[in-house]
Amino acid sequence: MRYLDLENWPRRQHFAIFNAFDYPHFNLTANVDVTMLLASAKQAQISFTVAAVHSLARAANEIEEFRYRIRGSKVIVHETVHPSFTMLNHDELFSFCTVEYAPEFGEFQARAIERIAAVKQNLILEDEPGQDDLLFMTGIPWVSFTSMMHPIHMSPVDSVPRIAWGKFFEERGRKKMPVSVQVHHALMDGLHMGRYFMRLQELLDDTADLF
């Protein structure tokens, strides 16, 4: 972890403007092509959810702005951020499942399997106090949504990105899936969001590491 040099940050004026907004978050929802990921997960007999979470987290970790977090009047840069996604239990209640991120899928999958098994036994609705090196994620597999809004804290400031994915649908012979990303505008712009979606699609198309 390190502090961002705000005085020499090219976006310092943008940061000051949007950090003063009552609601500084913005959201973008787009359909991504998951044809290759679905086929590869099925062939490798692995969980599509785990594979998707890894791709979503990897794209975020590779773009520095997704690792920025606001703390008071300062911005910190995490070396790594970790996915914390929701899971349903047998009572149809959701629990948080935080998995330590690893760039290599096999290592991440092993950690995810262990954490998922533990969470299924114990409902968890809290993260470590003050922990912000996370990516909040949720799956809405019943709806191919076209927009999404997440609850956030306004005070103290909450700058953790929110990512959601929805129900698959077919379009011209390809499998598509809506992905929603909600971020703090003081930390990034549409340019960075565009880079995220472009990198995510590259990862979804290149699934060699799933084997």
ABEGO torsion letter per residue (X at the ends): XBBBBAAABAAAAAAAAAAABABABBBBBBBBBAAAAAAAAAAAGBBAAAAAAAAAAAAAAABAAAABBBBEABBBBBABBBBBBBBBBAAGBBBBBBBBBBABAAAAAAAAAAAAAAAAABBBABBBBGBAABBBBBBBAABBBABBBBBBBAOBBBABBBBBBBBBBBBGGBBBBBBBBBBBAAABBAAAAAAAAAAAAAAAABAAAAX
